[in-house]
């Protein structure tokens, strides 16, 4: 599920990205998540460089964390919402 959601969030920007850092949410599962993410990208015909994707601690002072916490607290409007239909499409390909 996590990899499918990442796929939907990254599919439109991964081709131009210099690097992608995925916050370590599921310690010890990084290889499985990356493998699943690459499989979903391949199924969607999304071009990507697997060497640019890595896992790490994002940290509370990063812009990504600030944005996420702002959306969670209702102080910032989300710029993307994933629908159940979108998620289902990725999971059932």
TAJO-V845584 format. One record per residue. N is the residue number from 1. RES is the residue in one small letter. PHI is phi in radians with two decimals (none if undefined). Layout:
n:N res:RES phi:PHI
n:N res:RES phi:PHI
This chain:
n:1 res:x phi:none
n:2 res:x phi:-1.03
n:3 res:x phi:-1.12
n:4 res:x phi:-1.13
n:5 res:x phi:-1.15
n:6 res:x phi:-1.06
n:7 res:x phi:-1.00
n:8 res:x phi:-1.14
n:9 res:x phi:-1.31
n:10 res:x phi:-1.74
n:11 res:x phi:-0.99
n:12 res:x phi:-1.58
n:13 res:x phi:-2.14
n:14 res:x phi:-1.11
n:15 res:x phi:-1.14
n:16 res:x phi:-1.73
n:17 res:x phi:-1.27
n:18 res:x phi:-1.43
n:19 res:x phi:-2.85
n:20 res:x phi:-2.31
n:21 res:x phi:-1.91
n:22 res:x phi:-1.79
n:23 res:x phi:-1.05
n:24 res:x phi:-1.27
n:25 res:x phi:-1.76
n:26 res:x phi:-2.19
n:27 res:x phi:-0.95
n:28 res:x phi:1.56
n:29 res:x phi:-1.91
n:30 res:x phi:-1.00
n:31 res:x phi:-1.11
n:32 res:x phi:-1.16
n:33 res:x phi:-1.14
n:34 res:x phi:-1.11
n:35 res:x phi:-1.07
n:36 res:x phi:-1.13
n:37 res:x phi:-1.05
n:38 res:x phi:-1.12
n:39 res:x phi:-1.08
n:40 res:x phi:-1.11
n:41 res:x phi:-1.05
n:42 res:x phi:-1.07
n:43 res:x phi:-1.11
n:44 res:x phi:-1.62
n:45 res:x phi:1.03
n:46 res:x phi:-1.65
n:47 res:x phi:-1.41
n:48 res:x phi:-2.75
n:49 res:x phi:-1.98
n:50 res:x phi:-1.08
n:51 res:x phi:-1.27
n:52 res:x phi:-1.49
n:53 res:x phi:-1.67
n:54 res:x phi:-2.53
n:55 res:x phi:-1.89
n:56 res:x phi:-2.99
n:57 res:x phi:-1.39
n:58 res:x phi:-1.35
n:59 res:x phi:1.58
n:60 res:x phi:-1.26
n:61 res:x phi:-1.73
n:62 res:x phi:-1.37
n:63 res:x phi:-1.02
n:64 res:x phi:-1.10
n:65 res:x phi:-1.16
n:66 res:x phi:-1.03
n:67 res:x phi:-1.14
n:68 res:x phi:-1.08
n:69 res:x phi:-1.21
n:70 res:x phi:-1.13
n:71 res:x phi:-1.16
n:72 res:x phi:-1.02
n:73 res:x phi:-1.49
n:74 res:x phi:1.37
n:75 res:x phi:-1.59
n:76 res:x phi:-2.25
n:77 res:x phi:-1.43
n:78 res:x phi:-1.10
n:79 res:x phi:-1.62
n:80 res:x phi:-2.68
n:81 res:x phi:-2.18
n:82 res:x phi:-1.67
n:83 res:x phi:-1.56
n:84 res:x phi:-1.06
n:85 res:x phi:-1.11
n:86 res:x phi:-1.08
n:87 res:x phi:-1.08
n:88 res:x phi:-1.06
n:89 res:x phi:-1.06
n:90 res:x phi:-1.17
n:91 res:x phi:-1.25
n:92 res:x phi:-1.90
n:93 res:x phi:-1.26
